Amino acid sequence: MPRIDFELDREFVELNQLLKLAGVCDSGGMGKQIVATGEVTVDEVQELRKTAKIRAGQVVRLDDIEIHVIPG
């Protein structure tokens, strides 16, 4: 499973933007579409809120990609 360490330089990042910034998709709009499919989990719980606030310490998964959000 590919692991991406995303360094967070603020209090939180919206889920759709995280997918874009981590390089999983090309735009925030595409990130919203991905979240809407129900395939994204945050800390192993399905997340359908496109702009959910993701904070340092959380783990986001999509298919075989795991994004670890670490403090900046």
Secondary structure, 3 states (H helix, E strand, C coil): CCEEEEEECCCCEEHHHHHHHCCCCCCHHHHHHHHHCCCEEECCEECCCCCCEECCCCEEEECCEEEEEEEC
